[in-house]
Amino acid sequence: MDTALELFLSAGYEKTTVQDIVRKVNVAQGTFYYYFPSKEAILESIFARHVKNMLHEVQVSHQQSSTVLEKLQLLIKHFYRFCYHDEPSLIAKVLYKEKQGELINKVWRQMHLVTAPVFRSLLEQGNREGTTKVAHMEETLSFFAGIMASLLEASSPNEFGHESNPEMVKNKLQIAGHLIETLFGAPPGSIYLEEQMQKHA
């Protein structure tokens, strides 16, 4: 997976072949297909590995936070960093340039399916404690994924090249934060996406 990631970033996903990957690792092509049925499958596994690592970081962070809103804030911070600053965002940039829209959507949906239970658990706890007000959980989680996807699009106007104007980035992040607060029924000012951007820029 490390070799595939390196090749995807340097040569592009479309131009990289399974033969390129196995040649660089110096294994037989049959060995590759023993673990992965296709090049797309290894790409999905790379994203899945990063999601797993992200959720582990979130779990560790949650042990140091107390309230549901603090945990939500941390989870959204990690989720945004994962999409915008970590290696998956570099792969996404390659896929966007290659106009691999269907593949991007597939990977995004898979990431949403994996992370949704964590958000659902926190929001259910928030509902019980009265700090969030989510009446339709699944619909809310779907719209949250849409807000995050739209934020990435809005912050990446030039073929997924990140927005260069800091003031515009700040405004877009503030708007996204307000939308998420409204969606979750969270108190005003409880989601600070703009601070997260500054920390991880």
ABEGO torsion letter per residue (X at the ends): XAAAAAAAAAAEAAABBAAAAAAAAGBBAAAAAAABABAAAAAAAAAAAAAAAAAAAAAAAAAABABAAAAAAAAAAAAAAAAAABAAAAAAAAAAAAGBAAAAAAAAAAAAAAAAAAAAAAAAAAAAAGABBBABAAAAAAAAAAAAAAAAAAABABGGBBBABAAAAAAAAAAAAAAAAAAAGBBBGABBAAAAAAAAX
